[in-house]
Amino acid sequence: MKRSAAAASSQKASADDALRKQEALTYLRELKDRLKDRKDTYDEFLEIMKEFKAQRIDTEGVIKRVKTIFKGHRDLILGFNQFLPKGHEIRVEDVEREEREEAVRISPKYIVCIRIE
């Protein structure tokens, strides 16, 4: 007996949703473990997620806040993509550019110029 295309599509979407939920739970468990000594940061992340879910902050706002609290932890920032709507993913190139810009803002006072003649 053939299944309808709609039934097959619905089943695939259901499987995709289940996988996405499992990946999100894995991310949250890993995050909690990584931040066990920084409970305030983990709690702040959960608060950001609540605000995002309740639509008190928009997608760009949640991205900005997550990048701020996870600054220096590229894997956590990029792992957050699974919570974002399609088309709003955080790109590796953007994170790298922001890291370079931050390094330039911080390091000028430590730059030593050597003149070679």
VEXKEDO-431608 format. One record per residue (C-alpha): x, y, z; residue in three letters. Coordinates in steps of 0.5 Angstrom, whole numbers, plus 500, padded with zeros to 3 digits. Each point is the difference from the previous one (the first is absolute). Layout:
! VEXKEDO-431608
XYZala...
! end
This chain:
! VEXKEDO-431608
500500500met503507498lys500505505arg498507498ser505506499ala497504505ala500494505ala508499498ala501507501ser497501507ser504494502gln506503498lys498507503ala499496507ser506496499ala504507499asp497503506asp502494504ala507501498leu500507501arg497500507lys505494502gln506505497glu497506504ala500495507leu507498498thr502507500tyr497502506leu503494504arg507502497glu499507502leu498499507lys506496501asp505505497arg497505504leu499496507lys505505503asp497506497arg492499502lys499508499asp502499492thr495494499tyr495503504asp500506496glu500496493phe494497503leu497506501glu502503493ile496493497met494502504lys500507498glu501497493phe494495500lys495505503ala502505494gln503505505arg506501496ile501499492asp505495497thr505505499glu500502507gly500493502val506499496ile504506503lys499498507arg502493499val506502496lys501505506thr500495506ile504494496phe505505497lys506496499gly497493500his498500492arg498493501asp494502505leu498506495ile500495494leu496495504gly495505501phe498500493asn495494501gln496505504phe499505494leu495500495pro503498493lys503506496gly503503507his506495501glu506503503ile506499495arg507498502val502506496glu496505504asp503497506val507500498glu499507497arg498503507glu505496504glu505504495arg497506502glu500499507glu507498500ala502507496val496504505arg503497506ile508499498ser502507497pro503502507lys504494499tyr503500493ile507502500val503503493cys507498498ile503504495arg505496496ile505504496glu
! end
